[in-house]
């Protein structure tokens, strides 16, 4: 989203959430801060998110509210249920003794995150079926849920959030070396 597009959104937010003569964005610094946190989002998606929040939320939206709503709107990809993901893994296990890498590469990326590596497929396929059905499935379920939550958080953070985290981590690593 460009700065000009953001200024239009900020004006809409000011108009929609004016309370007792106080605008939502009282200073240029506040407008700039919000822009820096939302600029990586698509303008059209932000407009839809702001409109939806204005119609459904009684209070002023936060940056997080707008990012969450944009994430919900933008994720056109339907989420795969744990059962569907497990079926893919179970099918991959049938041929993972000798072809774990190939089977792993065929899995969707979110399932790959939960499985972790082709070696894990190879290990799992060598276990007896009762262990796979109970213990391995439970482990996979936990890992898949964590992968889904992690992916959702990454989507909400967007590019600006990822860069900020990388910057902070980089500074922390430099500080530990010295």
C-alpha positions as CSV (number, residue, x, y, z in Angstrom):
1,X,0.0,0.0,0.0
2,X,1.3,3.4,-0.9
3,X,1.5,6.3,1.6
4,X,-1.3,8.1,-0.4
5,X,-3.5,5.1,-0.2
6,X,-2.9,4.9,3.5
7,X,-3.7,8.5,4.0
8,X,-7.1,7.8,2.5
9,X,-7.7,4.9,4.8
10,X,-6.5,7.0,7.8
11,X,-9.1,9.6,6.9
12,X,-11.8,7.0,6.7
13,X,-10.8,5.7,10.1
14,X,-10.7,9.2,11.5
15,X,-14.3,9.9,10.2
16,X,-15.6,6.5,11.4
17,X,-14.1,6.6,14.8
18,X,-14.2,10.3,15.8
19,X,-15.4,10.4,19.4
20,X,-16.2,13.6,21.4
21,X,-14.4,15.7,18.7
22,X,-11.2,13.6,19.0
23,X,-9.9,12.0,15.8
24,X,-8.4,8.5,15.8
25,X,-5.1,9.9,14.4
26,X,-4.4,13.1,16.4
27,X,-0.8,13.6,15.2
28,X,1.2,13.0,12.0
29,X,3.5,10.7,14.0
30,X,0.6,8.4,14.8
31,X,-0.4,8.3,11.1
32,X,3.2,7.5,10.2
33,X,3.5,4.8,12.8
34,X,0.3,3.0,11.7
35,X,1.5,3.3,8.1
36,X,4.9,1.7,9.0
37,X,3.0,-1.2,10.6
38,X,0.5,-1.7,7.7
39,X,2.3,-0.7,4.5
40,X,3.1,-4.2,3.5
41,X,-0.6,-5.1,3.2
42,X,-2.6,-4.8,0.0
43,X,-4.6,-1.6,-0.2
44,X,-7.8,-3.2,-1.4
45,X,-7.7,-5.9,1.4
46,X,-7.1,-3.2,4.0
47,X,-10.1,-1.2,2.7
48,X,-12.3,-4.3,3.0
49,X,-10.9,-5.2,6.5
50,X,-11.5,-1.6,7.8
51,X,-15.0,-1.5,6.4
52,X,-15.8,-4.9,7.9
53,X,-14.4,-3.9,11.3
54,X,-16.4,-0.6,11.2
55,X,-19.6,-2.6,10.6
56,X,-18.9,-5.4,13.2
57,X,-16.6,-4.0,15.9
58,X,-18.0,-1.5,18.5
59,X,-14.5,-0.1,19.4
60,X,-11.7,1.5,17.5
61,X,-9.6,-1.1,15.7
62,X,-6.0,-1.6,16.6
63,X,-3.2,-2.4,14.2
64,X,-3.5,-6.0,15.2
65,X,-7.2,-6.0,14.5
66,X,-6.6,-4.7,11.0
67,X,-3.8,-7.2,10.3
68,X,-5.8,-10.1,11.7
69,X,-8.8,-9.1,9.5
70,X,-6.6,-8.7,6.4
71,X,-5.1,-12.1,7.1
72,X,-8.5,-13.7,7.3
73,X,-9.6,-12.0,4.1
74,X,-6.4,-12.7,2.2
75,X,-6.1,-16.4,3.1
76,X,-8.3,-17.6,0.2
77,X,-6.6,-21.0,0.6
78,X,-8.8,-23.3,2.6
79,X,-7.1,-24.8,5.6
80,X,-6.4,-28.4,5.5
81,X,-7.9,-30.3,8.4
82,X,-5.6,-32.4,10.6
83,X,-7.4,-35.6,9.4
84,X,-6.8,-34.7,5.8
85,X,-3.1,-33.9,6.5
86,X,-2.7,-37.2,8.4
87,X,-4.2,-39.1,5.5
88,X,-1.5,-37.6,3.2
89,X,1.2,-38.6,5.7
90,X,-0.2,-42.1,6.2
91,X,-0.2,-42.6,2.4
92,X,3.4,-41.3,2.2
93,X,4.5,-43.8,4.8
94,X,3.6,-46.7,2.6
95,X,6.5,-45.9,0.3
96,X,8.9,-44.2,2.6
97,X,11.3,-47.0,3.4
98,X,13.2,-46.4,0.2
99,X,11.6,-43.2,-1.2
100,X,11.2,-40.9,1.8
101,X,12.7,-37.9,0.1
102,X,10.3,-38.3,-2.9
103,X,7.3,-38.8,-0.6
104,X,8.3,-35.9,1.6
105,X,8.6,-33.6,-1.4
106,X,5.1,-34.4,-2.6
107,X,3.5,-33.3,0.7
108,X,2.1,-29.7,1.0
109,X,4.5,-27.3,2.7
110,X,2.4,-27.0,5.9
111,X,2.4,-30.8,6.2
112,X,6.2,-30.8,5.6
113,X,6.6,-28.4,8.5
114,X,4.8,-30.8,10.8
115,X,6.7,-33.9,9.6
116,X,10.0,-32.0,9.7
117,X,12.1,-34.2,7.4
118,X,12.2,-37.2,5.1
119,X,14.1,-39.0,7.8
120,X,11.2,-38.8,10.1
121,X,8.9,-40.4,7.4
122,X,11.5,-43.1,7.1
123,X,11.6,-43.7,10.9
124,X,7.8,-43.7,11.2
125,X,7.3,-46.2,8.4
126,X,9.5,-48.7,10.2
127,X,7.3,-48.7,13.3
128,X,4.4,-51.2,13.8
129,X,1.0,-50.1,12.6
130,X,-0.5,-49.8,16.2
131,X,2.3,-47.4,17.2
132,X,1.8,-45.3,14.0
133,X,-1.9,-45.2,14.5
134,X,-1.7,-44.0,18.1
135,X,1.7,-42.5,19.1
136,X,2.8,-41.1,15.7
137,X,-0.6,-39.7,14.9
138,X,-0.7,-37.9,18.2
139,X,2.8,-36.5,17.7
140,X,1.8,-35.4,14.2
141,X,-1.4,-33.8,15.4
142,X,0.6,-31.6,17.9
143,X,3.2,-30.7,15.3
144,X,0.6,-29.9,12.7
145,X,-1.3,-27.6,15.1
146,X,1.9,-25.8,15.9
147,X,2.7,-25.4,12.2
148,X,-0.7,-24.0,11.5
149,X,-0.4,-21.5,14.4
150,X,3.0,-20.5,13.3
151,X,1.9,-20.0,9.7
152,X,-1.0,-17.9,10.9
153,X,1.3,-15.7,13.0
154,X,3.7,-15.3,10.1
155,X,0.8,-14.2,7.9
156,X,-0.4,-11.7,10.5
157,X,3.1,-10.2,10.9
158,X,3.6,-9.7,7.2
159,X,6.8,-8.7,5.6
160,X,7.3,-5.6,7.8
161,X,7.0,-7.7,11.0
162,X,9.4,-10.4,9.7
163,X,12.0,-7.7,8.8
164,X,11.7,-6.2,12.3
165,X,12.1,-9.5,14.0
166,X,15.2,-10.4,11.8
167,X,16.7,-7.0,12.7
168,X,16.2,-7.5,16.4
169,X,17.5,-11.0,16.3
170,X,20.5,-9.8,14.3
171,X,21.2,-7.1,16.9
172,X,20.9,-9.6,19.7
173,X,23.3,-12.0,18.0
174,X,25.9,-9.2,17.5
175,X,25.5,-8.2,21.2
176,X,26.2,-11.7,22.4
177,X,29.4,-12.0,20.4
178,X,30.9,-8.9,22.0
